[in-house]
Amino acid sequence: MKRTIFYIITVFFVIALLLTGCDNTSHKGDTSHVVITLTENSRYSEEDLKSATECIKNEFSGYTDCKLLELEYNKDTENGVVFFGEFETGKHSYSEGFESNTTYSGWSWELEKNNDGWKIVNYGMF
């Protein structure tokens, strides 16, 4: 009798896990296939701009279940640069406040450079 109750409880537990969508898959932001477009810039070197994109990619890797598709240098600001980007969200992206399974175009990241390197100071749809 005790064995039967144990099996029934185990079966219900497994079914509950399956129904709640429990999985151990990582849903980190994917930056592995991003297409980066840099244009000539008199203020910052190509190396500086690449470093800025690394800062954005590092930040983006913290986004849940998103895939960064494009990053494009847009303009200089008084203390830095602005990049525009495009990314896709997955079914788990709602936790970031994004609509699931959607492509976001025109997303921007504003970065400033100081002695420690690049820092994102603003981002979003503007």
C-alpha positions as CSV (number, residue, x, y, z in Angstrom):
1,M,0.0,0.0,0.0
2,K,2.8,2.4,0.9
3,R,4.6,1.6,-2.3
4,T,1.4,2.3,-4.4
5,I,0.9,5.7,-2.7
6,F,4.6,6.5,-3.3
7,Y,4.2,5.7,-7.1
8,I,1.0,7.7,-7.4
9,I,2.6,10.8,-5.7
10,T,5.7,10.4,-7.9
11,V,3.6,10.3,-11.1
12,F,1.6,13.4,-10.1
13,F,4.9,15.2,-9.3
14,V,6.4,14.3,-12.7
15,I,3.1,15.4,-14.5
16,A,3.1,18.7,-12.5
17,L,6.7,19.4,-13.6
18,L,5.9,18.7,-17.2
19,L,2.8,20.9,-17.2
20,T,4.6,23.9,-15.6
21,G,7.2,23.8,-18.4
22,C,10.1,23.1,-16.0
23,D,13.3,23.0,-18.0
24,N,17.0,23.7,-17.3
25,T,17.7,25.3,-20.7
26,S,19.6,28.5,-20.6
27,H,17.7,31.4,-22.1
28,K,20.6,34.0,-22.1
29,G,20.7,36.7,-24.8
30,D,22.4,35.4,-28.0
31,T,25.0,37.7,-29.6
32,S,26.9,35.0,-31.6
33,H,25.5,35.9,-35.0
34,V,25.1,39.7,-34.8
35,V,26.0,41.7,-37.9
36,I,27.9,44.8,-37.0
37,T,28.1,47.8,-39.2
38,L,30.7,50.5,-38.4
39,T,31.3,53.6,-40.4
40,E,34.3,55.8,-40.6
41,N,34.5,58.2,-37.6
42,S,36.9,61.0,-37.0
43,R,36.4,61.0,-33.3
44,Y,36.7,57.3,-32.4
45,S,38.9,54.6,-34.0
46,E,37.5,51.4,-35.4
47,E,39.0,49.7,-32.3
48,D,37.1,52.1,-30.0
49,L,33.8,51.4,-31.8
50,K,34.4,47.6,-31.7
51,S,35.0,47.9,-28.0
52,A,31.6,49.8,-27.7
53,T,29.9,46.9,-29.5
54,E,31.4,44.5,-27.0
55,C,29.9,46.5,-24.2
56,I,26.5,46.3,-25.8
57,K,26.9,42.5,-26.5
58,N,27.9,42.0,-22.9
59,E,24.8,43.8,-21.7
60,F,22.6,42.0,-24.2
61,S,23.7,38.6,-23.0
62,G,21.8,39.3,-19.9
63,Y,18.5,39.7,-21.8
64,T,16.3,36.6,-21.5
65,D,15.7,34.6,-24.6
66,C,16.6,37.3,-27.1
67,K,18.8,37.1,-30.2
68,L,20.8,40.2,-31.3
69,L,20.6,40.4,-35.1
70,E,22.2,43.8,-36.0
71,L,24.2,46.6,-34.5
72,E,24.9,49.7,-36.5
73,Y,26.9,52.8,-35.5
74,N,24.5,55.8,-35.7
75,K,26.2,58.9,-34.5
76,D,28.5,60.6,-32.0
77,T,27.2,62.4,-28.9
78,E,28.9,64.9,-26.8
79,N,30.5,62.2,-24.6
80,G,30.1,59.0,-26.7
81,V,28.2,57.2,-29.4
82,V,24.8,55.8,-30.3
83,F,24.2,52.4,-31.9
84,F,21.0,51.2,-33.4
85,G,20.1,47.5,-33.3
86,E,17.6,44.9,-34.2
87,F,16.8,41.8,-32.2
88,E,14.3,39.0,-31.9
89,T,12.6,37.8,-28.7
90,G,11.6,34.3,-27.9
91,K,8.8,32.8,-25.9
92,H,10.6,33.5,-22.5
93,S,11.4,37.2,-23.3
94,Y,8.3,38.4,-21.5
95,S,10.3,38.5,-18.2
96,E,12.3,41.4,-19.7
97,G,9.1,43.3,-20.5
98,F,9.2,42.4,-24.2
99,E,6.5,40.9,-26.3
100,S,7.3,37.2,-27.0
101,N,8.3,36.1,-30.5
102,T,8.7,39.7,-31.8
103,T,11.4,41.6,-33.8
104,Y,12.4,44.9,-32.4
105,S,14.0,47.3,-34.9
106,G,15.4,50.7,-34.1
107,W,16.4,49.8,-30.5
108,S,19.2,52.2,-29.5
109,W,22.1,52.1,-27.1
110,E,23.8,55.3,-26.0
111,L,27.3,54.8,-24.6
112,E,29.8,57.1,-23.0
113,K,33.5,56.6,-22.8
114,N,35.6,57.3,-19.8
115,N,39.0,56.1,-18.4
116,D,37.4,52.7,-17.5
117,G,36.1,52.1,-21.1
118,W,32.5,52.2,-22.4
119,K,29.4,52.5,-20.3
120,I,25.8,52.2,-21.5
121,V,24.0,55.3,-20.2
122,N,20.7,54.9,-22.0
123,Y,18.9,52.4,-24.2
124,G,15.5,51.6,-25.6
125,M,13.2,52.9,-28.4
126,F,13.5,56.7,-28.8
